[in-house]
Amino acid sequence: MRRFDGWLVLAVLGAVSATAAAQPAEEPASGATEEATAGTAEEAATGTTAATGEPGASATPTEAAPGDVVAPFTGASISEDAAPRPPTEPEVRHQANPFVRSGQGQRVLDRESPAATQVSASGEDEGAPVPSAPLPEEGDVAAAQVRPGSGAGAAADAGDWLARLEEVSEDTPLVQLVAGPLVLAPVGMFQLLGVPWQGEAARLAAGDLVNEEGFRFRRARIGLLGWGPWNLSLEVLAEFDEHGAELEDLNLSWAPYDALVLSAGSSKTPFSASLLTPAMFQTFLDRPWGVDGETDDGQQVGIAPGRMLGAWISGRWSVLGWKAGVYNGNPDYFTGNNTSGMLYGGRVEVYPLGDLPEGQLQVEGGEPRLRIGAAYYFNDDAAGNTHAAEGDAKFRWLGLTVEGEFLWSTFALAADPSRPPDTAGDIDRMAYYVQAGYLLYEDWVDLAVRFDSFELNDGIDDFNDRWSIGAVATLFLLRNRIKVQLEYMHHQEWAGPQVPNDHVALQLQGRF
């Protein structure tokens, strides 16, 4: 029930972006052009960053004047002046937004150095990448600043853009607006789903993809990421459906330290690893039914509580990441807490082999990576109390990715004078899944299989008690900016009559 006039939110986002683009540009300082270009060429030759000394970490963009639109993956601002703009005084520093599990860490815009500083970041649905495009090489600066159009300059710029796309992380925003100490990045994603065949009893209420065969938008989202002085960051995300625009995420974070980030607003609760994985990086077309399953009328079947309004703290120290918060306990953003209680939850993650990227492509160099996580929440609801626990692990090495998760919850019905004392009021849920995938042809194709199971102990054997097995093939284009997926999924009910609800589905995803 988070519906409201979402068009108003989008109008505000557009006004913010327009204001940023309208501010006057600064004049370049003398002598800074040669120094910035020389530093760029040296970093490009060595393949290391000045801030970390680690290979494979790309440099930040050449500083644009306030209001300039940063050219995608060149780091140069698009302006009439062919000379590159020099760095300004340090204003935006290590803007930590921990808990996004990114393969190379979050890159921040450091106005004192052309190198990218790596810190941990948040892991919300569209991720929280900080601008981190590599600088153009010494001979490419002029070509990078040619305005889009026809001719050799435009062709060279397009070729340079495609080449540099391979050098940056999957979640780097393609458009970055710089306005003084502020960096704004509009982001968006759509998923066009086509179901050529499915079982005659397939329906959304039972956890299937669609009610009817044919085409539909699975997701259509647009949002804005922002970073400012004093380590402040902003995330806004809205989704469109048949009812209009719906607010998904809206939160503000302050990160005085990497190990301490204070946030408030709407976001995903820190519980299931599958749910915390952004939708754009899901291996299959949908998450397992036991994670976040929801019926047509909005009844929550899955164990993960999903998005809620609240306040939380998070951080990253060495190999340990953590997040804990207090939330309303219901998914409605505009009616307040109408459940008479609150939801309290927390999650801990360990990365013994280094940061594990949330994306689907290989870790730089193919080194092995491992993430182990555990979570718990307690929801004090008027109808009763819910306790839930979760454990998960994910391993990636070269092209191989293996992951699994176990979720459990129990609901105790509150005392009711009209209910006989010997009447069962508790409901237990249990779900788990395991999946494995392998990348082929240098990160172009991924083949994966998954098995998941969900049981709802409510005294009724129905579609909720089932297991599923499926396979998916994914083709990646433009470094996972565009991907095409073909999936087959078979569902099997644990008890009672079997329901013909298998499906074959195709999905096209694009994002910026």
TIMI-279762 format. One record per residue (C-alpha): residue number from 1; z, y, x. Coordinates in nm, 4 decimals, decimal comma. Each point is the difference from the previous one (the first is absolute). Example, Ala and Ser with C-alpha at 12.3 -4.5 7.8 and 13.67 -1.06 7.14 Angstrom:
<sites>
   pos         up      north       east
     1     0,7800    -0,4500     1,2300
     2    -0,0660     0,3440     0,1370
</sites>
This chain:
<sites>
   pos         up      north       east
     1     0,0000     0,0000     0,0000
     2    -0,0855     0,2413     0,2818
     3    -0,2798     0,1608    -0,1967
     4    -0,0328     0,3733    -0,0186
     5    -0,2757     0,2526     0,0330
     6    -0,1160    -0,1356     0,3358
     7    -0,2884     0,2447     0,0062
     8     0,2549     0,2758     0,0634
     9     0,1200    -0,1789     0,3126
    10    -0,3566    -0,0335     0,1289
    11    -0,0634     0,3680    -0,0692
    12     0,3060     0,0928     0,2087
    13    -0,1235    -0,2220     0,2856
    14    -0,3376     0,1698    -0,0109
    15     0,1601     0,3437     0,0089
    16     0,2068    -0,0945     0,3064
    17    -0,3072    -0,1269     0,1842
    18    -0,1994     0,3116    -0,0960
    19     0,2779     0,2285     0,1254
    20     0,0083    -0,1857     0,3313
    21    -0,3751     0,0323     0,0420
    22    -0,0002     0,3741    -0,0801
    23     0,2264     0,1216     0,2810
    24    -0,1575     0,1975     0,2883
    25    -0,0832    -0,1689     0,3300
    26     0,1621     0,0809     0,3332
    27    -0,1897     0,1158     0,3081
    28    -0,0128    -0,2492     0,2882
    29     0,1922     0,0837     0,3127
    30    -0,1986     0,0387     0,3219
    31     0,0016    -0,2850     0,2488
    32     0,1327    -0,2560    -0,2480
    33    -0,3373    -0,1507    -0,0856
    34    -0,0646    -0,1494     0,3426
    35     0,3534    -0,1385     0,0271
    36    -0,0104    -0,1686    -0,3435
    37    -0,3436    -0,1502     0,0681
    38     0,0999    -0,1310     0,3410
    39     0,3087    -0,1662    -0,1435
    40    -0,2121    -0,1626    -0,2652
    41    -0,2468    -0,1475     0,2459
    42     0,2779    -0,1393     0,2171
    43     0,1746    -0,1697    -0,2946
    44    -0,3267    -0,1411    -0,1297
    45    -0,0758    -0,1488     0,3429
    46     0,3416    -0,1618     0,0468
    47     0,0528    -0,1092    -0,3620
    48     0,3685     0,1043     0,0071
    49     0,2058     0,2691    -0,1680
    50     0,1977     0,2573     0,1916
    51     0,2975    -0,0343    -0,2296
    52     0,0420    -0,3745     0,0174
    53    -0,2175    -0,1309     0,2827
    54    -0,1027    -0,2908    -0,2200
    55    -0,3638    -0,1126    -0,0196
    56    -0,1894     0,0298    -0,3225
    57     0,1932     0,2952    -0,1478
    58    -0,2487     0,2701    -0,0921
    59     0,0546     0,3682     0,0640
    60     0,0612     0,2653    -0,2600
    61    -0,2715     0,2373    -0,1150
    62    -0,0853     0,3240     0,1738
    63     0,2148     0,2604    -0,1727
    64    -0,1771     0,1755    -0,2829
    65     0,0769     0,3507    -0,1092
    66     0,1970     0,0407    -0,3234
    67    -0,2163    -0,0863    -0,2966
    68    -0,2682    -0,1870     0,1945
    69    -0,1214    -0,3357    -0,1258
    70     0,0305    -0,2529     0,2804
    71    -0,3210    -0,1965     0,0532
    72     0,0699    -0,3696    -0,0638
    73     0,0678    -0,1984     0,3194
    74    -0,1112     0,2747     0,2351
    75     0,3159     0,2091    -0,0059
    76    -0,2110     0,3175    -0,0012
    77     0,0130     0,2691    -0,2667
    78    -0,3250     0,0820    -0,1775
    79    -0,0731     0,3652     0,0758
    80    -0,2833     0,2324     0,0991
    81     0,1459     0,0390     0,3492
    82    -0,1349    -0,2808     0,2225
    83     0,2899     0,0261     0,2454
    84     0,2968    -0,2295    -0,0674
    85     0,3257     0,1578    -0,1080
    86     0,2967    -0,0320     0,2371
    87     0,3392    -0,1446    -0,0903
    88     0,2448     0,2468    -0,1533
    89     0,3707     0,0260     0,0674
    90     0,2100    -0,3106    -0,0816
    91     0,0971     0,0054    -0,3671
    92    -0,0412    -0,3488    -0,1382
    93     0,1940    -0,2564     0,1970
    94     0,1004    -0,3627    -0,0405
    95    -0,0224    -0,0232    -0,3770
    96     0,1606    -0,3367    -0,0524
    97    -0,0401    -0,1669    -0,3378
    98     0,1304    -0,3474     0,0874
    99    -0,0691    -0,3248    -0,1749
   100    -0,3765    -0,0010    -0,0104
   101    -0,0816    -0,2983     0,2117
   102    -0,3052     0,1225     0,1868
   103    -0,1694    -0,1905     0,2781
   104    -0,0007     0,2845     0,2490
   105     0,2832     0,1980    -0,1543
   106    -0,0377     0,3297    -0,1779
   107    -0,1890     0,2584     0,1984
   108     0,1205     0,3576    -0,0329
   109    -0,1616     0,3311     0,0724
   110     0,1744     0,1376     0,3093
   111    -0,1150     0,3542     0,0620
   112     0,1348    -0,0040     0,3546
   113    -0,2038    -0,2985     0,1173
   114    -0,3436    -0,1384    -0,0903
   115     0,1450    -0,3498    -0,0014
   116     0,1220    -0,1898    -0,3034
   117     0,3714    -0,0678    -0,0249
   118     0,0796    -0,3325    -0,1637
   119     0,2895    -0,0291    -0,2397
   120     0,0721    -0,2237    -0,2931
   121    -0,1124     0,1011    -0,3456
   122     0,0658    -0,0715    -0,3711
   123    -0,1925    -0,2906    -0,1834
   124    -0,0796     0,1311    -0,3366
   125    -0,2989    -0,1141    -0,2066
   126    -0,2546     0,2190     0,1729
   127     0,1883    -0,0029     0,3312
   128     0,1027     0,3150     0,1866
   129    -0,2410     0,0417     0,2912
   130     0,0209     0,3143     0,2119
   131    -0,3240     0,1557     0,1302
   132    -0,1032    -0,1871     0,3158
   133    -0,3719     0,0252     0,0630
   134    -0,1149    -0,0193     0,3652
   135    -0,1239     0,3153     0,1691
   136    -0,3739     0,0239     0,0718
   137    -0,1138    -0,0636     0,3536
   138    -0,0885     0,2949     0,2201
   139    -0,3702    -0,0084    -0,0812
   140     0,0542    -0,0592    -0,3704
   141     0,2038     0,3077    -0,0955
   142    -0,2932     0,2128    -0,1082
   143    -0,1566    -0,2804    -0,2005
   144     0,3303    -0,0693    -0,1709
   145     0,0165     0,3566    -0,1289
   146    -0,3506     0,0144    -0,1489
   147     0,0182     0,0609    -0,3706
   148    -0,1280    -0,2860    -0,2198
   149    -0,3711     0,0305    -0,0625
   150    -0,3341    -0,1234     0,1159
   151    -0,1363    -0,0270     0,3516
   152     0,1060    -0,1569     0,3293
   153     0,3451     0,1616    -0,0073
   154     0,0887    -0,1624    -0,3323
   155    -0,1328    -0,3383     0,1137
   156     0,2019     0,0157     0,3221
   157     0,3106     0,1002    -0,1933
   158    -0,0417    -0,2932    -0,2416
   159    -0,0461    -0,2454     0,2856
   160     0,3035     0,1390     0,1787
   161     0,2083    -0,0273    -0,3181
   162    -0,0907    -0,3661    -0,0469
   163     0,0709    -0,0803     0,3643
   164     0,3412     0,1621    -0,0063
   165     0,0894    -0,1705    -0,3240
   166     0,0517    -0,3194     0,2017
   167     0,2574     0,1700     0,2234
   168     0,2573     0,1016    -0,2599
   169     0,2427    -0,1873    -0,2220
   170    -0,0979    -0,1228    -0,3468
   171     0,2252     0,2450    -0,1832
   172    -0,1051     0,3267     0,1653
   173    -0,0988     0,2633    -0,2601
   174    -0,3660     0,1003     0,0161
   175     0,0598     0,3644    -0,1000
   176     0,2760     0,2149     0,1474
   177     0,0712     0,3605    -0,0906
   178     0,1960     0,2084     0,2514
   179     0,1798     0,3151    -0,1180
   180     0,2322     0,1328     0,2681
   181     0,2820    -0,2515     0,0388
   182    -0,1195    -0,2028    -0,3007
   183    -0,2325    -0,3008     0,0057
   184    -0,1340    -0,1180    -0,3362
   185    -0,2031    -0,3167    -0,0510
   186    -0,1577    -0,0774    -0,3395
   187    -0,0274    -0,3756    -0,0557
   188    -0,1600    -0,2126    -0,2655
   189    -0,0923    -0,3571    -0,0876
   190    -0,1902    -0,1862    -0,2700
   191    -0,0320    -0,3718    -0,0708
   192    -0,2906    -0,1071    -0,2199
   193     0,0694    -0,3478    -0,1380
   194    -0,2649    -0,2327    -0,1421
   195     0,0898    -0,3325    -0,1655
   196    -0,3135    -0,2082    -0,0621
   197     0,2003    -0,3015    -0,1205
   198     0,3543    -0,0867    -0,1093
   199     0,1711    -0,2594    -0,2179
   200    -0,0105     0,0539    -0,3732
   201     0,3786     0,0470    -0,0226
   202     0,0292     0,2509     0,2857
   203     0,1822     0,3204    -0,0926
   204     0,1880     0,2815     0,1697
   205     0,3263    -0,0859    -0,1765
   206     0,0002    -0,3365     0,1781
   207    -0,0621     0,1476     0,3433
   208    -0,3782    -0,0273     0,0132
   209    -0,2291     0,2732     0,1282
   210    -0,1636     0,1069    -0,3263
   211    -0,0167    -0,0844    -0,3690
   212    -0,3794     0,0053    -0,0130
   213    -0,2727    -0,0767     0,2508
   214    -0,2038     0,2861     0,1422
   215     0,0655     0,3094     0,2087
   216     0,3039     0,2270     0,0068
   217     0,1833     0,2268     0,2411
   218     0,2909    -0,1958     0,1382
   219     0,1439     0,3114     0,1616
   220    -0,1153     0,3615     0,0359
   221     0,2379     0,2196     0,1957
   222     0,0088     0,3405     0,1627
   223     0,2778     0,1642     0,1948
   224     0,1092     0,2324     0,2771
   225     0,1949    -0,0585     0,3197
   226     0,1602     0,2917     0,1779
   227     0,1950     0,0723     0,3179
   228     0,1739     0,3231     0,0876
   229     0,2562     0,1577     0,2312
   230     0,3546    -0,1306     0,0378
   231    -0,1336    -0,3550    -0,0329
   232    -0,0688     0,0332    -0,3726
   233    -0,2576    -0,2204    -0,1724
   234    -0,1349    -0,0214    -0,3541
   235    -0,1707    -0,2793    -0,1923
   236    -0,1697     0,0366    -0,3385
   237    -0,1973    -0,2758    -0,1729
   238    -0,1452    -0,0225    -0,3507
   239    -0,1921    -0,2831    -0,1667
   240    -0,2593     0,0213    -0,2758
   241    -0,0356    -0,2498    -0,2824
   242    -0,1124    -0,0072    -0,3614
   243     0,2891     0,2287    -0,0974
   244    -0,0741     0,2710     0,2571
   245     0,1953     0,0769     0,3181
   246     0,3308    -0,1612     0,0867
   247     0,2358     0,1098     0,2771
   248     0,0657    -0,2766     0,2516
   249     0,1725     0,1583     0,3002
   250     0,1422     0,3469     0,0533
   251     0,2571     0,0374     0,2748
   252     0,1165     0,2266     0,2796
   253     0,1472    -0,1235     0,3282
   254     0,1875     0,1622     0,2880
   255     0,0243    -0,1859     0,3313
   256     0,2503     0,1579     0,2390
   257    -0,0100    -0,3221     0,2046
   258    -0,2188    -0,3094     0,0141
   259     0,3028    -0,2035    -0,1032
   260     0,0880     0,2263    -0,2942
   261    -0,2426     0,1164    -0,2680
   262     0,1265     0,1538    -0,3245
   263    -0,2291    -0,0260    -0,3030
   264     0,0086     0,0733    -0,3717
   265    -0,2442    -0,0355    -0,2871
   266    -0,1995    -0,2906    -0,1384
   267    -0,1030    -0,2935     0,2135
   268     0,0103    -0,3788     0,0271
   269     0,3443    -0,1514     0,0242
   270     0,0707    -0,1734     0,3342
   271    -0,0244    -0,3638    -0,0996
   272    -0,3092    -0,2251     0,0073
   273    -0,2222     0,0032     0,3081
   274    -0,3008    -0,0796    -0,2178
   275     0,0697     0,2940    -0,2295
   276     0,0582     0,2365     0,2929
   277    -0,3376    -0,0934     0,1482
   278    -0,2416     0,2737    -0,1139
   279    -0,2500    -0,1099    -0,2640
   280    -0,2889     0,0926     0,2293
   281     0,1175    -0,2635     0,2513
   282     0,0606    -0,2885    -0,2397
   283    -0,1770    -0,3172     0,1155
   284    -0,0491    -0,1249    -0,3583
   285    -0,1059     0,1985    -0,3044
   286     0,3496    -0,0115    -0,1453
   287     0,3533    -0,0673     0,1153
   288     0,1687    -0,3271    -0,1039
   289     0,1143    -0,0039    -0,3646
   290     0,3640    -0,0522     0,1002
   291     0,0062     0,3153     0,2143
   292    -0,0971     0,2755    -0,2459
   293    -0,1439    -0,1742    -0,3078
   294    -0,0025     0,2117    -0,3138
   295    -0,1123    -0,0820    -0,3538
   296    -0,2276     0,2138    -0,2174
   297     0,2955     0,1675    -0,1719
   298     0,1572     0,1020     0,3312
   299     0,2627    -0,2744     0,0193
   300     0,0902    -0,0698     0,3619
   301    -0,0364    -0,3690     0,0863
   302    -0,0102     0,0190     0,3811
   303     0,3153     0,0254     0,2071
   304    -0,0830     0,3134     0,2036
   305     0,1243     0,3144    -0,1812
   306    -0,3034     0,2125     0,0903
   307    -0,0126     0,3803     0,0069
   308     0,3013     0,2044    -0,1055
   309     0,1479     0,3481     0,0298
   310     0,2854     0,0412     0,2450
   311     0,1147     0,0946     0,3494
   312     0,0017    -0,2137     0,3123
   313     0,0530    -0,0029     0,3741
   314    -0,2077    -0,1929     0,2516
   315    -0,0525    -0,0271     0,3716
   316    -0,1286    -0,1901     0,2981
   317     0,1910    -0,0791     0,3184
   318    -0,1555    -0,2202     0,2666
   319    -0,1197    -0,3188    -0,1781
   320     0,2089     0,0636    -0,3131
   321    -0,1179     0,1812    -0,3141
   322     0,2050     0,0643    -0,3110
   323    -0,0027     0,1745    -0,3367
   324     0,2656     0,0330    -0,2721
   325     0,0283     0,2113    -0,3116
   326     0,1280     0,0587    -0,3506
   327    -0,2405     0,0173    -0,2949
   328     0,0021     0,0536    -0,3770
   329    -0,0554    -0,3678    -0,0704
   330    -0,2977     0,0604    -0,2320
   331    -0,3651     0,0884     0,0641
   332     0,0010     0,3201    -0,2079
   333    -0,0175     0,3194     0,2073
   334     0,0634     0,2562    -0,2731
   335     0,2763    -0,1282    -0,2297
   336     0,2741    -0,0400     0,2603
   337     0,2277    -0,2993     0,0293
   338     0,0156    -0,1558    -0,3469
   339     0,1418    -0,3353     0,1150
   340     0,3619     0,1207     0,0460
   341    -0,0033    -0,1318     0,3567
   342    -0,1843     0,0334     0,3293
   343    -0,2008    -0,2266     0,2271
   344     0,1252    -0,0346     0,3575
   345    -0,2237    -0,1684     0,2559
   346    -0,0713    -0,0372     0,3679
   347    -0,2361    -0,1714     0,2409
   348     0,0135    -0,0896     0,3706
   349    -0,2950    -0,0920     0,2209
   350    -0,0218    -0,1256     0,3580
   351    -0,3056     0,0206     0,2292
   352     0,0847    -0,2159     0,3023
   353    -0,3548     0,0163     0,1452
   354    -0,0818     0,3632    -0,0799
   355    -0,1387     0,1921    -0,2970
   356    -0,2013    -0,2032    -0,2493
   357    -0,2841     0,1912    -0,1711
   358    -0,0037     0,0103    -0,3780
   359    -0,3784    -0,0173     0,0014
   360    -0,2155    -0,3096     0,0127
   361    -0,1771     0,0439     0,3329
   362     0,1126    -0,1353     0,3362
   363     0,2784     0,1525     0,2030
   364    -0,1342     0,1909     0,2999
   365    -0,0697    -0,2558     0,2709
   366     0,0770    -0,2917    -0,2303
   367     0,3625    -0,0259     0,1103
   368     0,2340    -0,2062    -0,2219
   369     0,2152     0,1916    -0,2466
   370     0,2840    -0,1144    -0,2250
   371     0,1931     0,1668    -0,2807
   372     0,3080    -0,1532    -0,1642
   373     0,1542     0,1706    -0,3014
   374     0,2788    -0,0417    -0,2541
   375     0,1022     0,2069    -0,3025
   376     0,2539     0,0193    -0,2833
   377     0,0511     0,2097    -0,3113
   378     0,2503     0,0290    -0,2832
   379    -0,1019     0,1554    -0,3327
   380     0,2823     0,1034    -0,2332
   381    -0,1835     0,0119    -0,3332
   382     0,1372     0,0562    -0,3487
   383    -0,1359    -0,3388    -0,1065
   384     0,1511    -0,1781     0,2983
   385     0,0167    -0,0218     0,3773
   386    -0,2686    -0,1260     0,2364
   387     0,0501    -0,1262     0,3543
   388    -0,3098    -0,0738     0,2096
   389    -0,0668    -0,1092     0,3570
   390    -0,3142    -0,0447     0,2075
   391    -0,1121    -0,1293     0,3405
   392    -0,3418     0,0201     0,1635
   393    -0,1867    -0,0493     0,3269
   394    -0,3451     0,0982     0,1246
   395    -0,1681    -0,1099     0,3232
   396    -0,3284     0,1243     0,1451
   397    -0,1761    -0,1096     0,3166
   398    -0,3633     0,0686     0,0844
   399    -0,1819    -0,0605    -0,3305
   400     0,2704    -0,2179    -0,1570
   401     0,2474     0,1336    -0,2561
   402     0,2676    -0,2165    -0,1632
   403     0,2603     0,1345    -0,2417
   404     0,2435    -0,1144    -0,2643
   405     0,2742     0,1295    -0,2270
   406     0,2797    -0,1383    -0,2161
   407     0,1512     0,2010    -0,2892
   408     0,2936    -0,0804    -0,2286
   409     0,1855     0,1878    -0,2728
   410     0,2612    -0,0686    -0,2664
   411     0,0687     0,2029    -0,3118
   412     0,3377    -0,0178    -0,1765
   413    -0,0045     0,1253    -0,3581
   414     0,2663     0,2588    -0,0768
   415     0,2813    -0,0942    -0,2386
   416    -0,1136     0,0174    -0,3613
   417     0,2505    -0,0487    -0,2865
   418    -0,2737    -0,1471    -0,2182
   419    -0,0895    -0,2676     0,2559
   420     0,2030    -0,3233     0,0002
   421     0,1862    -0,0437     0,3303
   422    -0,1667    -0,3355     0,0680
   423    -0,3546     0,1376    -0,0383
   424    -0,1899     0,0153     0,3286
   425    -0,0858     0,3559     0,0945
   426    -0,0991    -0,0369     0,3665
   427    -0,3620    -0,0076     0,1135
   428    -0,1004    -0,1122     0,3484
   429    -0,3327     0,0691     0,1668
   430    -0,1407    -0,1585     0,3132
   431    -0,3315     0,0670     0,1722
   432    -0,1621    -0,0675     0,3336
   433    -0,3382     0,0103     0,1660
   434    -0,1644    -0,0970     0,3294
   435    -0,3401     0,1127     0,1175
   436    -0,2161    -0,0195     0,3112
   437    -0,3157     0,1797     0,1033
   438    -0,2348     0,0215     0,2962
   439    -0,2325     0,2786     0,1136
   440    -0,3530    -0,0902     0,1053
   441    -0,2819     0,1859     0,1721
   442     0,2176     0,2624     0,1690
   443     0,1895     0,1274    -0,3028
   444    -0,2970    -0,0116    -0,2372
   445     0,0971    -0,2931    -0,2238
   446     0,3355    -0,1403    -0,1084
   447     0,0531    -0,3393    -0,1674
   448     0,3412    -0,0648    -0,1590
   449     0,1808    -0,2492    -0,2233
   450     0,3251     0,0409    -0,1972
   451     0,2433    -0,2121    -0,1957
   452     0,2619     0,1664    -0,2210
   453     0,2513    -0,1209    -0,2563
   454     0,2185     0,1636    -0,2635
   455     0,2663    -0,1458    -0,2295
   456     0,1862     0,1863    -0,2738
   457     0,3105    -0,1861    -0,1134
   458     0,0218     0,1398    -0,3525
   459     0,0069    -0,3338    -0,1847
   460    -0,3691     0,0241    -0,0895
   461    -0,2860    -0,1759     0,1755
   462    -0,2977     0,2359    -0,0230
   463    -0,2611     0,1786     0,2124
   464     0,2759     0,1609     0,2083
   465     0,0832    -0,3332     0,1644
   466    -0,3055    -0,0706     0,2131
   467    -0,1496    -0,0311     0,3438
   468    -0,3307     0,1332     0,1285
   469    -0,2301    -0,0792     0,2875
   470    -0,2979     0,2063     0,1021
   471    -0,2406     0,1090     0,2715
   472    -0,1623     0,3322     0,0832
   473    -0,2771     0,1180     0,2311
   474    -0,0006     0,3660     0,1101
   475    -0,2751     0,2015     0,1697
   476     0,1246     0,3124     0,1838
   477    -0,2194     0,3081     0,0493
   478     0,0736     0,3294     0,1771
   479     0,3186    -0,1386     0,1503
   480     0,1418    -0,1113    -0,3338
   481    -0,0880     0,3263    -0,1749
   482    -0,2273    -0,2054    -0,2227
   483     0,0481    -0,3674    -0,0768
   484    -0,1553    -0,2565    -0,2333
   485     0,2018    -0,3021    -0,1163
   486    -0,0857    -0,3243    -0,1783
   487     0,2968    -0,1965    -0,1420
   488     0,0591    -0,3240    -0,1839
   489     0,3456    -0,0732    -0,1462
   490     0,1293    -0,3104    -0,1783
   491     0,3182     0,0122    -0,2127
   492     0,2048    -0,3031    -0,0967
   493     0,2905     0,0083    -0,2470
   494     0,3115    -0,1908     0,1096
   495     0,0614    -0,1395    -0,3489
   496    -0,1500     0,0016    -0,3473
   497    -0,3684     0,0205    -0,0832
   498    -0,2290     0,1181     0,2779
   499    -0,1683     0,3372    -0,0532
   500    -0,3661     0,0445     0,1047
   501     0,0415     0,3259     0,1893
   502    -0,1686    -0,0463     0,3405
   503    -0,2333     0,2770     0,1146
   504    -0,2742     0,1022     0,2385
   505     0,0051     0,3702     0,0856
   506    -0,1740     0,2548     0,2217
   507     0,1528     0,3290     0,1122
   508    -0,1428     0,3050     0,1791
   509     0,2533     0,2343     0,1616
   510    -0,0638     0,3400     0,1506
   511     0,2493     0,2516     0,1368
   512     0,0345     0,3123     0,2113
</sites>
